[in-house]
Amino acid sequence: MKTAIKILLAAILIATTGRVANHVEAAAKKSTRVTGPNGFSFDSSSGVSNRFITPNGDTFNDTVVFTFENPRDSAVSGSIYDLKGAEVARLTIGPTPPSVTQSTLEWDGRMGGQAVNGGLYIYVILSEETVVSGTLVVVR
């Protein structure tokens, strides 16, 4: 729990100052693998491309990509929420060919075509009975 609080406080500091601290990135890499009854599997460390995104159009850290195993092509969706609980983006994947077991969801740091404010955001990924959530930071 202390690590999560440190990450949250550091993320708020980063969002407000624009500075990225190495110790925060290292702490955020603690890994948890979640596997659902339908074969859906998500690793909290390797399944998130980056937890700090800078959606400014320079093609460097403009998006976050969530990667997961989905061997049975189960229905998977994701949402991004601000700290007030308002949904800012809904993420969906299309059908995956039977030979592909890995799928992705992607967020470009936008809500309705407009860039969101810098700050801490919560992602939630749903696959039938499995729910995965975590945080990411938009830096402006």
Backbone bond lengths (Angstrom), bond angles and torsions (degrees), N, CA, C in turn:
res aa  C-N    CA-C-N  psi(-1)  N-CA   C-N-CA  omega(-1)  CA-C   N-CA-C  phi
1 M - - - 1.447 - - 1.526 111.12 -
2 K 1.338 118.14 -38.42 1.454 120.65 -179.97 1.520 111.12 -61.21
3 T 1.345 116.96 -38.92 1.460 120.62 178.93 1.520 110.26 -62.68
4 A 1.332 117.36 -43.06 1.466 120.96 179.95 1.524 110.89 -62.29
5 I 1.324 117.23 -40.25 1.461 121.09 179.06 1.520 110.00 -66.29
6 K 1.339 117.62 -42.29 1.462 120.83 177.61 1.521 110.92 -61.38
7 I 1.327 116.65 -42.50 1.464 120.32 179.30 1.523 109.90 -63.54
8 L 1.332 117.38 -44.21 1.456 121.38 -179.64 1.524 110.85 -62.20
9 L 1.324 117.61 -47.56 1.461 120.87 179.88 1.519 111.36 -63.63
10 A 1.319 116.73 -42.33 1.459 120.25 178.86 1.522 110.64 -65.97
11 A 1.320 117.53 -37.90 1.467 120.86 179.10 1.522 110.58 -63.21
12 I 1.322 116.47 -39.83 1.461 120.13 177.89 1.522 109.71 -65.44
13 L 1.329 117.27 -42.35 1.455 121.60 177.37 1.520 110.55 -60.78
14 I 1.315 116.60 -45.48 1.462 121.04 179.88 1.521 110.56 -62.85
15 A 1.315 116.63 -43.72 1.463 120.50 -178.06 1.525 111.42 -63.55
16 T 1.323 116.94 -33.67 1.456 119.54 -177.43 1.521 113.11 -88.55
17 T 1.337 117.88 -26.42 1.466 120.19 -178.29 1.515 113.16 -106.13
18 G 1.345 117.64 -19.82 1.457 120.69 -178.68 1.515 113.63 81.98
19 R 1.317 118.29 5.69 1.467 121.34 -179.83 1.521 110.48 -97.55
20 V 1.328 115.71 139.21 1.461 120.85 178.44 1.523 108.38 -106.86
21 A 1.324 116.43 127.70 1.462 121.39 -179.01 1.519 110.19 -102.50
22 N 1.344 117.03 132.10 1.462 121.43 -178.40 1.519 112.46 -60.56
23 H 1.323 118.55 -39.17 1.462 119.91 -177.06 1.524 111.39 -65.79
24 V 1.309 117.89 -28.90 1.457 120.46 177.92 1.515 109.61 -70.11
25 E 1.332 117.05 -44.26 1.457 120.26 179.51 1.522 110.67 -61.69
26 A 1.326 117.26 -39.14 1.465 120.17 179.34 1.523 110.40 -66.63
27 A 1.327 117.12 -42.00 1.462 120.15 -180.00 1.520 111.03 -66.18
28 A 1.310 117.33 -33.93 1.463 120.97 -178.76 1.518 112.42 -70.85
29 K 1.319 117.45 -13.22 1.459 120.34 -177.28 1.521 113.58 -85.15
30 K 1.325 118.79 3.25 1.464 119.29 173.35 1.515 107.69 -57.50
31 S 1.309 116.39 136.02 1.454 120.19 -170.17 1.521 112.81 -110.15
32 T 1.314 114.80 138.45 1.451 122.14 171.83 1.520 107.61 -133.04
33 R 1.328 117.13 129.03 1.465 120.84 177.73 1.523 108.06 -104.24
34 V 1.325 114.90 128.21 1.457 122.01 177.87 1.519 107.47 -112.89
35 T 1.330 116.68 128.49 1.463 121.23 177.84 1.521 108.65 -126.85
36 G 1.326 115.52 126.75 1.460 120.96 -178.52 1.515 112.23 -95.23
37 P 1.333 117.61 168.81 1.463 121.93 -178.56 1.531 113.21 -64.23
38 N 1.334 117.18 -20.36 1.461 120.84 -179.88 1.529 112.59 -90.57
39 G 1.340 117.13 7.07 1.454 121.08 -179.66 1.515 113.73 92.24
40 F 1.337 117.27 -10.25 1.462 121.27 176.49 1.521 108.69 -57.34
41 S 1.328 117.08 132.87 1.458 120.90 -178.68 1.523 109.18 -142.05
42 F 1.335 116.06 132.16 1.460 122.03 -178.23 1.513 108.80 -135.52
43 D 1.322 117.20 130.87 1.461 123.13 176.40 1.522 107.15 -105.36
44 S 1.327 117.36 120.16 1.463 121.18 -174.42 1.521 113.23 -65.25
45 S 1.317 118.12 -19.07 1.459 120.55 179.04 1.520 111.40 -90.31
46 S 1.325 116.98 -58.96 1.462 119.81 -175.99 1.521 112.72 -83.71
47 G 1.314 118.36 -12.27 1.460 121.51 -178.04 1.516 114.85 -83.96
48 V 1.332 117.44 -6.26 1.463 121.88 178.68 1.520 107.39 -118.14
49 S 1.337 117.11 119.47 1.466 120.34 -174.14 1.519 112.26 -61.65
50 N 1.299 118.28 -43.01 1.461 122.52 175.44 1.521 108.51 -161.33
51 R 1.295 116.33 144.19 1.466 120.69 -177.47 1.525 112.48 -94.28
52 F 1.316 116.57 -6.25 1.458 121.61 178.30 1.520 107.27 -122.74
53 I 1.331 117.19 112.71 1.461 118.50 -179.99 1.528 109.98 -115.18
54 T 1.319 114.86 148.66 1.457 122.71 -179.95 1.528 107.98 -126.66
55 P 1.317 118.02 76.95 1.466 120.88 -174.43 1.532 112.77 -73.46
56 N 1.334 114.98 75.24 1.464 120.30 -178.09 1.525 112.85 -115.36
57 G 1.328 117.80 6.55 1.454 120.92 175.86 1.513 116.06 86.77
58 D 1.344 117.74 6.48 1.469 119.13 -179.72 1.528 112.54 -89.34
59 T 1.310 118.53 5.64 1.476 127.40 -179.21 1.528 113.64 66.91
60 F 1.315 119.32 6.92 1.460 122.54 177.20 1.524 108.42 -109.99
61 N 1.327 116.90 112.55 1.475 122.82 -179.06 1.528 113.02 59.81
62 D 1.331 116.78 31.49 1.464 120.38 179.93 1.525 112.85 -76.74
63 T 1.322 118.00 -22.95 1.463 121.49 -177.35 1.521 110.52 -133.77
64 V 1.316 114.88 164.87 1.458 121.58 169.90 1.524 106.24 -118.95
65 V 1.332 115.44 135.34 1.461 121.42 179.63 1.524 108.18 -117.46
66 F 1.326 116.26 127.76 1.458 122.97 176.86 1.525 107.21 -101.33
67 T 1.328 117.44 121.49 1.462 122.39 -177.90 1.521 108.86 -114.01
68 F 1.329 116.69 136.42 1.465 120.74 -177.63 1.515 109.51 -151.55
69 E 1.327 114.53 160.91 1.465 121.19 175.68 1.525 107.97 -87.65
70 N 1.319 115.94 134.62 1.458 120.99 -179.59 1.530 108.74 -142.70
71 P 1.344 117.13 64.79 1.465 120.65 -170.65 1.525 115.09 -63.92
72 R 1.321 117.98 -22.51 1.472 119.86 -178.26 1.526 112.16 -102.69
73 D 1.345 116.15 12.59 1.464 121.80 -179.66 1.528 111.00 51.38
74 S 1.331 115.43 43.48 1.464 121.26 178.56 1.525 110.10 -69.39
75 A 1.314 115.91 158.78 1.461 120.43 176.25 1.526 108.74 -68.05
76 V 1.321 116.61 123.45 1.461 122.27 179.34 1.521 107.65 -129.94
77 S 1.318 116.17 136.24 1.457 120.78 174.98 1.517 108.28 -141.43
78 G 1.304 115.42 164.28 1.454 120.16 178.90 1.512 110.24 -142.16
79 S 1.307 115.37 158.71 1.461 121.41 176.79 1.513 108.78 -139.98
80 I 1.317 114.77 152.32 1.456 122.24 174.00 1.525 106.25 -116.82
81 Y 1.341 116.26 132.25 1.458 122.06 -178.89 1.518 109.97 -123.16
82 D 1.342 116.55 148.18 1.454 119.48 170.89 1.529 108.07 -84.76
83 L 1.317 116.79 178.30 1.466 119.70 -175.75 1.526 113.47 -71.34
84 K 1.318 117.21 -12.05 1.461 120.32 175.60 1.520 111.57 -87.04
85 G 1.348 116.33 -4.93 1.455 120.91 179.05 1.515 114.37 92.56
86 A 1.323 117.53 3.15 1.466 120.61 178.85 1.526 109.66 -79.81
87 E 1.322 116.02 134.09 1.464 120.03 177.70 1.527 108.45 -74.01
88 V 1.332 116.80 124.76 1.461 120.86 179.27 1.522 112.25 -104.00
89 A 1.328 117.58 -18.80 1.469 120.38 178.37 1.516 109.73 -156.62
90 R 1.328 114.89 145.53 1.466 121.60 174.22 1.525 107.02 -116.60
91 L 1.333 115.95 128.57 1.461 121.67 -176.09 1.518 109.42 -111.87
92 T 1.321 117.39 132.91 1.464 120.91 177.77 1.518 109.61 -136.45
93 I 1.323 115.28 155.04 1.460 120.63 174.62 1.516 108.11 -115.59
94 G 1.305 114.51 152.59 1.455 119.38 175.77 1.514 109.45 -86.18
95 P 1.341 117.09 -179.99 1.464 120.59 177.15 1.528 110.51 -61.69
96 T 1.313 116.22 144.07 1.457 122.06 -179.57 1.521 109.23 -108.51
97 P 1.334 117.67 138.40 1.471 118.91 176.61 1.525 110.95 -56.34
98 P 1.333 118.53 147.43 1.467 121.85 -176.51 1.528 114.31 -57.05
99 S 1.324 117.54 -28.48 1.468 119.72 -177.50 1.528 112.51 -80.28
100 V 1.329 118.10 -10.95 1.464 122.23 -177.72 1.523 108.77 -102.20
101 T 1.331 116.26 124.07 1.468 119.23 179.59 1.521 112.11 -104.40
102 Q 1.325 117.89 -12.74 1.456 120.64 -178.26 1.528 109.67 -101.21
103 S 1.314 116.57 133.28 1.459 122.16 -179.62 1.518 109.37 -127.97
104 T 1.334 115.85 165.95 1.461 120.18 179.74 1.524 111.20 -137.84
105 L 1.317 113.71 153.88 1.456 123.66 167.47 1.520 105.22 -123.05
106 E 1.326 117.82 146.48 1.464 120.32 -177.32 1.520 109.96 -136.31
107 W 1.347 115.76 143.32 1.461 121.22 175.41 1.511 108.66 -129.22
108 D 1.324 115.74 134.37 1.462 121.74 -177.02 1.525 114.11 -100.34
109 G 1.314 118.29 14.46 1.461 120.91 178.25 1.521 113.31 74.02
110 R 1.319 116.11 23.85 1.465 120.40 -178.36 1.529 111.39 -122.12
111 M 1.322 114.08 154.14 1.459 121.83 174.00 1.523 106.50 -129.40
112 G 1.323 116.58 114.79 1.455 120.24 -179.07 1.518 113.22 60.07
113 G 1.323 117.22 34.05 1.460 121.27 179.01 1.516 114.75 87.39
114 Q 1.318 117.81 -11.41 1.464 121.95 -179.63 1.519 110.30 -105.35
115 A 1.331 117.02 140.37 1.464 121.48 178.51 1.528 109.95 -62.49
116 V 1.340 115.83 137.78 1.469 120.04 177.59 1.520 109.58 -79.10
117 N 1.314 116.18 163.39 1.461 121.17 175.67 1.516 109.95 -69.68
118 G 1.309 116.49 157.00 1.454 120.71 173.79 1.519 109.62 -64.37
119 G 1.319 116.38 148.70 1.455 119.88 178.96 1.508 112.29 151.37
120 L 1.306 115.02 -172.60 1.457 122.99 -178.77 1.525 109.54 -91.54
121 Y 1.336 116.47 135.07 1.463 122.56 179.61 1.522 109.25 -129.79
122 I 1.311 116.30 154.30 1.461 122.52 -178.98 1.521 108.32 -113.10
123 Y 1.338 115.99 131.09 1.462 119.23 174.25 1.522 108.94 -105.34
124 V 1.327 115.81 144.66 1.459 122.94 176.87 1.522 106.92 -133.27
125 I 1.335 116.50 125.37 1.456 122.10 178.02 1.523 107.55 -115.51
126 L 1.330 116.38 128.18 1.463 122.47 -177.46 1.517 110.10 -116.29
127 S 1.333 115.66 132.98 1.460 121.45 173.19 1.521 107.37 -139.79
128 E 1.312 115.69 98.62 1.460 122.46 -177.22 1.525 110.10 50.65
129 E 1.334 119.47 -105.69 1.465 121.00 -176.16 1.524 113.29 -95.05
130 T 1.328 117.96 4.26 1.460 121.53 -176.04 1.525 110.36 -107.74
131 V 1.342 115.87 132.53 1.457 121.88 177.95 1.522 108.18 -125.33
132 V 1.325 116.04 129.48 1.460 122.06 177.66 1.523 107.06 -124.37
133 S 1.332 117.21 136.95 1.460 119.33 178.44 1.518 110.10 -142.28
134 G 1.312 115.19 162.01 1.453 121.79 179.06 1.518 109.09 -174.00
135 T 1.314 115.66 -173.28 1.457 120.17 -177.89 1.518 111.06 -121.79
136 L 1.327 114.20 156.91 1.454 121.15 172.02 1.519 107.32 -148.37
137 V 1.321 115.75 162.66 1.456 121.34 -174.75 1.523 109.63 -121.24
138 V 1.317 115.75 132.20 1.460 121.40 170.99 1.522 106.17 -98.42
139 V 1.321 116.09 121.60 1.462 121.90 -178.71 1.521 108.26 -104.90
140 R 1.296 116.98 129.22 1.474 122.29 177.84 1.498 109.95 -113.79
